[in-house]
Amino acid sequence: MELIIKEHGLKKEECAFVGDGKNDIFLAKEVGLSIAFNGPKELQEACTHSINQEDGHEDFTEILKII
């Protein structure tokens, strides 16, 4: 994530990330806006926002309301 931010001449605060697993916690902490999408508790705590939806009824467009 740091490399992508640097390559594009961005600031951390100008970047967003969406993740759904514990392995995404590090990345979520590297950007200004992070969204846990049906993620575990640990990811939700690391992110700035969380979206939780019923299995089988996920609507990724809900992210647009945040960004």
Phi, psi and omega in degrees: 000318179301319180295317179298315179300314181294314181301328183261004178063037181258167171259153178308321183291344181268003186245150179231156181215141174237129180221168182221011182217167179301329181292350180268355184301314181301314180295321180300328181279350184266358182235168181284327181232122180228140183233125172270120180253105185052040182269165178292164183307318182298321178289318179301322179291331181277338184271159176281337180217156176223143173234125179235123182228158180294137178305135180088351180233031181291138179229097185297340180293346176300335179297327181299332179292337181267319184275000000 
